[in-house]
Amino acid sequence: KRFGKKEAGCVGVGVAAAAYLLMWALRLRSVWAYIGLMLVGSVGVGFFNMVIWAFIIDVIDYQEVRTGSRDDGTVYAVYSFARKLGQALVSSTGHVVQTQPVREGIYTISTLVPGLSYLGVFLVLLLAYPLTKKRVEENAAVLRERRGEAAQEP
């Protein structure tokens, strides 16, 4: 109740960004340290992935408030396409023994790229995503008023 979805999403993706960037910066040689930071990063990503589903409803409400039209299917289709596009970029390298420079490149790609990506998502959420807790509550009130519904306390 105290924090909105935007703020919660920022925390999750911020934790993930910090963990991945820390793994990259430290060039970890300890498997346990790597697993520990990967766990922290994965928890952050997992939390963000749960919260992002709640963003979709807020975006649909926001679009309805702005345009007067509720296009759930269009919003879900665009979101689904973006997820599939992102998943298509992920590939497997198989079970091949790699040289040291290749291993270092793989380490950089598997830590720096996600870290910078999550940092980018964090900054977009923080600076550009307009649906703060207050804005979501205002949108809900507008939609309740348009539909003639009484305000409901959570």
Secondary structure as GFF3:
##gff-version 3
##sequence-region A 1 154
A	DSSP	alpha_helix	5	26	.	.	.	ID=ss1
A	DSSP	alpha_helix	31	67	.	.	.	ID=ss2
A	DSSP	alpha_helix	72	88	.	.	.	ID=ss3
A	DSSP	alpha_helix	100	127	.	.	.	ID=ss4
A	DSSP	alpha_helix	133	147	.	.	.	ID=ss5
###
